[in-house]
Amino acid sequence: MPSCRPRRAWLHRRGLRAAAPVLVAGALLAASCGGTTRVAVPSGPPPKLGPVVFRGSFAPTGTSRLVTNEYATWNPHAPSAVHAADWIVTSGSLFSRNGDGWSGVPDGTSPGPQSSPTNGSAVFRMTTRADDFDDAAVLMRFRNHGLTSTSRTPKQPWDGVHVFLRYSSAAELYYASLNRRDGTVAIKKKVHGGAHEVDGGTYTTLATGHWKVPYGQWQDAEAVVRTVGHDVAISVYVDGHLVVAAVDHGQGGRAPLTKPGRVGIRADNCNFDVSTFEVARV
């Protein structure tokens, strides 16, 4: 049997461990030397980061405090559409407030060109225009002002703020839940097809944990995604604490998402703002 030492040393340098089996969300992730090696779940402090390769701007276009919205995405050639250099909003509205990005007070009605009087941000989906983020850390400073609900969007356990990773489409992505109504943090994979499709894809939960949401306070989040061999390791930190981590080695019967993609923010029934959104190499 070949020696494991070179691989273990490489994993150690990457902030990962390949020693004892680890139990995460009910799945035993075994690390072996021969045959297929499954990487152990990330642990410990956040990894050392490389250079920042993206820094999002929340400056409004012209004199409007609207940065962009779903109307601009679905009506790209409309003269009244407000576009942003950095962002694509497929649902809801992104505003600028005191230099920060803001969802507005969420409502459940799709917005017009200026997101007034409605913004549709009860279902908020925003990604970067850049789509080439591979191994990366998303660094986000955000504040959750509180949760709401509408007739279109009744209360759900997952209401809150989430980060998109390796987003190829609305049906192929990872996302990490930072704040949820039920106090859970989670890492999920969404892939095309499946028996329980939502918007053309099916979710698989990779790991869960717990984090008490400090409503009204600024939080610093870091979501790290990287490919290790044929697996994808994801770790999530809030205010410097590791709150949830997972390795996707094909759960849900679908291969890990190893291709580069977009990153972004998802929010459900949540009034939030974000002062910093950066992407760094890892």
C-alpha positions as CSV (number, residue, x, y, z in Angstrom):
1,M,0.0,0.0,0.0
2,P,1.4,3.4,-0.9
3,S,2.5,5.8,1.9
4,C,0.0,8.5,3.1
5,R,2.7,11.0,4.2
6,P,2.9,13.2,1.2
7,R,-0.9,13.6,0.9
8,R,-1.2,14.3,4.7
9,A,1.5,17.0,4.5
10,W,-0.3,18.6,1.6
11,L,-3.6,18.6,3.3
12,H,-2.1,20.0,6.5
13,R,-0.7,22.9,4.5
14,R,-4.2,23.5,3.1
15,G,-5.7,23.6,6.6
16,L,-7.4,20.2,6.2
17,R,-6.9,16.9,8.1
18,A,-6.8,13.3,6.7
19,A,-6.6,11.3,9.9
20,A,-9.4,9.8,11.9
21,P,-12.9,9.5,10.4
22,V,-15.2,12.4,11.2
23,L,-18.9,12.4,11.8
24,V,-20.8,15.3,10.2
25,A,-24.5,15.6,9.8
26,G,-24.8,11.8,10.1
27,A,-22.3,11.0,7.4
28,L,-19.1,9.2,8.2
29,L,-16.3,10.7,6.1
30,A,-13.4,8.1,6.0
31,A,-9.8,9.0,5.2
32,S,-7.9,6.2,3.6
33,C,-4.5,5.7,1.8
34,G,-5.4,3.2,-0.9
35,G,-8.1,3.5,-3.4
36,T,-10.5,6.4,-3.0
37,T,-9.5,9.0,-0.4
38,R,-12.2,11.1,1.3
39,V,-10.9,14.3,2.8
40,A,-11.7,15.0,6.4
41,V,-13.9,17.9,7.3
42,P,-12.1,21.3,7.7
43,S,-11.5,22.2,11.4
44,G,-9.7,24.9,13.4
45,P,-9.3,28.6,12.6
46,P,-9.9,30.2,9.2
47,P,-7.2,29.4,6.6
48,K,-4.6,31.8,5.6
49,L,-5.9,33.8,2.6
50,G,-4.3,35.0,-0.6
51,P,-4.9,38.2,-2.4
52,V,-8.4,39.8,-2.7
53,V,-9.6,39.3,-6.3
54,F,-13.0,40.9,-6.1
55,R,-14.4,43.8,-4.0
56,G,-18.0,44.5,-4.6
57,S,-19.4,48.0,-4.8
58,F,-22.7,49.2,-3.6
59,A,-22.6,52.7,-5.1
60,P,-25.9,53.6,-6.8
61,T,-26.2,54.3,-10.5
62,G,-26.7,58.1,-11.1
63,T,-28.6,59.8,-8.3
64,S,-30.9,56.9,-7.5
65,R,-30.3,54.9,-4.3
66,L,-31.3,51.8,-6.3
67,V,-28.2,49.8,-7.3
68,T,-30.1,47.2,-9.4
69,N,-33.0,44.9,-9.2
70,E,-34.7,41.9,-10.8
71,Y,-36.5,44.2,-13.3
72,A,-33.2,45.1,-14.8
73,T,-32.2,41.4,-15.1
74,W,-35.4,40.3,-16.8
75,N,-35.8,43.5,-18.9
76,P,-32.2,44.1,-19.8
77,H,-32.9,46.4,-22.8
78,A,-35.6,48.5,-21.1
79,P,-34.5,52.2,-21.1
80,S,-35.6,52.5,-17.5
81,A,-33.7,49.5,-16.2
82,V,-31.0,50.2,-13.6
83,H,-27.9,48.0,-14.0
84,A,-24.9,47.5,-11.8
85,A,-21.3,46.8,-12.9
86,D,-20.7,44.1,-10.2
87,W,-24.1,42.5,-9.5
88,I,-26.9,40.5,-11.1
89,V,-30.1,40.5,-9.0
90,T,-32.5,37.8,-10.2
91,S,-35.1,38.4,-7.4
92,G,-35.7,41.4,-5.2
93,S,-33.9,44.7,-5.1
94,L,-30.5,46.0,-4.0
95,F,-30.3,49.5,-2.7
96,S,-27.5,51.7,-1.5
97,R,-27.8,53.2,2.0
98,N,-25.1,55.1,3.7
99,G,-22.6,53.5,1.4
100,D,-23.8,50.0,2.2
101,G,-25.9,47.5,0.2
102,W,-29.4,47.1,1.6
103,S,-32.3,44.8,0.7
104,G,-34.9,47.4,1.7
105,V,-37.8,46.4,4.0
106,P,-38.8,43.2,2.2
107,D,-42.2,42.8,0.5
108,G,-43.6,40.1,-1.7
109,T,-44.4,42.0,-4.8
110,S,-42.2,42.1,-7.9
111,P,-40.7,45.5,-8.4
112,G,-40.8,47.9,-11.3
113,P,-37.9,49.8,-12.8
114,Q,-37.1,51.9,-9.7
115,S,-38.3,49.3,-7.0
116,S,-40.9,51.8,-5.8
117,P,-43.3,51.3,-4.1
118,T,-42.5,47.6,-4.0
119,N,-39.1,45.8,-4.0
120,G,-39.8,42.0,-4.0
121,S,-36.9,41.5,-1.6
122,A,-38.8,38.9,0.5
123,V,-37.1,36.6,-2.0
124,F,-33.7,38.1,-2.5
125,R,-31.2,36.5,-5.0
126,M,-28.0,38.3,-6.0
127,T,-24.7,37.0,-7.6
128,T,-21.6,38.6,-9.0
129,R,-21.3,39.2,-12.7
130,A,-17.9,37.6,-12.5
131,D,-18.2,33.8,-12.9
132,D,-14.7,32.5,-12.5
133,F,-14.3,32.0,-8.8
134,D,-12.7,28.7,-8.0
135,D,-11.0,28.0,-4.7
136,A,-12.0,31.1,-2.8
137,A,-13.1,32.7,0.4
138,V,-16.1,35.0,0.5
139,L,-15.7,37.7,3.2
140,M,-18.9,39.5,4.1
141,R,-19.7,42.0,6.8
142,F,-23.5,42.1,7.2
143,R,-26.2,43.1,9.6
144,N,-29.5,41.2,10.0
145,H,-32.2,43.7,11.1
146,G,-34.9,41.1,11.5
147,L,-37.2,38.7,9.8
148,T,-40.7,39.2,8.3
149,S,-43.2,37.3,6.2
150,T,-45.6,38.0,3.4
151,S,-48.7,36.3,1.9
152,R,-46.4,35.2,-0.9
153,T,-43.6,34.1,1.5
154,P,-44.9,32.7,4.8
155,K,-42.5,32.1,7.7
156,Q,-40.0,29.3,7.1
157,P,-37.2,27.8,9.2
158,W,-34.6,28.8,6.6
159,D,-35.6,32.5,6.5
160,G,-32.4,34.6,6.9
161,V,-29.1,35.3,5.1
162,H,-27.1,32.8,3.0
163,V,-24.0,32.9,0.8
164,F,-23.8,31.4,-2.7
165,L,-20.7,29.5,-3.7
166,R,-19.8,28.0,-7.1
167,Y,-23.1,29.3,-8.5
168,S,-23.4,28.0,-12.1
169,S,-27.2,28.5,-12.3
170,A,-30.2,28.7,-10.0
171,A,-30.2,24.9,-10.1
172,E,-26.5,24.2,-9.7
173,L,-24.7,25.7,-6.7
174,Y,-23.6,25.5,-3.1
175,Y,-24.9,27.8,-0.4
176,A,-24.0,28.4,3.2
177,S,-26.7,29.6,5.6
178,L,-25.3,32.2,8.0
179,N,-28.5,33.3,9.8
180,R,-31.7,31.3,9.9
181,R,-35.0,31.8,11.7
182,D,-34.5,28.4,13.5
183,G,-31.0,29.2,14.7
184,T,-29.4,26.6,12.3
185,V,-26.4,27.1,10.1
186,A,-26.2,24.8,7.1
187,I,-24.2,23.9,4.0
188,K,-26.3,22.6,1.0
189,K,-25.7,21.5,-2.5
190,K,-28.3,22.1,-5.3
191,V,-28.1,20.1,-8.5
192,H,-30.2,19.7,-11.6
193,G,-33.1,17.2,-11.6
194,G,-34.1,14.8,-8.8
195,A,-37.3,13.6,-7.3
196,H,-37.9,16.8,-5.2
197,E,-37.0,19.6,-7.6
198,V,-37.2,23.2,-6.5
199,D,-36.6,25.7,-9.4
200,G,-35.2,22.9,-11.5
201,G,-32.9,21.4,-8.9
202,T,-32.8,19.3,-5.8
203,Y,-31.1,20.2,-2.5
204,T,-28.8,17.9,-0.5
205,T,-27.8,19.0,3.0
206,L,-24.1,18.4,3.6
207,A,-23.8,19.6,7.2
208,T,-25.7,21.5,9.9
209,G,-24.8,23.3,13.1
210,H,-26.2,26.0,15.4
211,W,-25.6,29.8,15.7
212,K,-27.7,32.3,17.7
213,V,-28.5,35.2,15.4
214,P,-27.4,38.6,16.9
215,Y,-30.1,40.6,15.3
216,G,-29.3,44.3,14.7
217,Q,-25.5,43.7,15.1
218,W,-22.8,43.6,12.5
219,Q,-21.4,40.1,11.8
220,D,-18.2,39.1,9.9
221,A,-18.7,36.0,7.9
222,E,-16.2,33.9,5.9
223,A,-17.3,31.1,3.6
224,V,-14.4,29.0,2.1
225,V,-14.8,26.6,-0.7
226,R,-11.9,24.6,-2.3
227,T,-11.4,21.4,-4.3
228,V,-9.2,18.8,-2.8
229,G,-8.7,15.8,-5.2
230,H,-12.2,14.9,-6.4
231,D,-13.9,16.3,-3.3
232,V,-15.1,19.8,-2.4
233,A,-14.4,21.1,1.2
234,I,-16.5,24.0,2.5
235,S,-16.1,25.8,5.9
236,V,-18.1,28.7,7.3
237,Y,-16.9,31.1,10.0
238,V,-18.9,33.8,11.8
239,D,-17.0,36.4,13.9
240,G,-14.0,34.1,13.7
241,H,-15.8,31.0,14.9
242,L,-16.1,27.8,12.8
243,V,-19.9,27.3,12.8
244,V,-20.3,24.5,10.2
245,A,-18.1,22.6,7.8
246,A,-18.5,19.8,5.3
247,V,-16.9,17.8,2.5
248,D,-18.9,17.0,-0.6
249,H,-17.7,13.6,-2.0
250,G,-20.8,13.0,-4.0
251,Q,-23.7,13.1,-1.5
252,G,-27.1,13.0,-3.1
253,G,-25.8,10.8,-5.8
254,R,-24.4,13.7,-7.8
255,A,-20.7,14.6,-8.3
256,P,-19.2,17.5,-6.3
257,L,-19.3,20.9,-8.0
258,T,-15.7,21.5,-9.0
259,K,-16.1,24.1,-11.8
260,P,-15.6,27.8,-11.1
261,G,-18.7,29.9,-10.7
262,R,-20.3,33.0,-9.3
263,V,-20.7,33.9,-5.6
264,G,-23.4,36.0,-4.0
265,I,-26.1,36.5,-1.4
266,R,-29.4,34.9,-0.9
267,A,-31.9,36.2,1.7
268,D,-35.4,35.0,2.6
269,N,-37.9,37.3,4.5
270,C,-34.9,39.2,5.8
271,N,-34.2,42.9,6.1
272,F,-30.4,43.1,5.9
273,D,-27.5,45.3,4.9
274,V,-24.0,44.5,3.9
275,S,-21.0,46.8,4.1
276,T,-18.3,44.6,2.7
277,F,-18.3,41.8,0.2
278,E,-14.9,40.5,-1.0
279,V,-13.5,37.4,-2.5
280,A,-10.0,36.2,-1.7
281,R,-7.9,33.3,-3.1
282,V,-7.2,30.4,-0.8
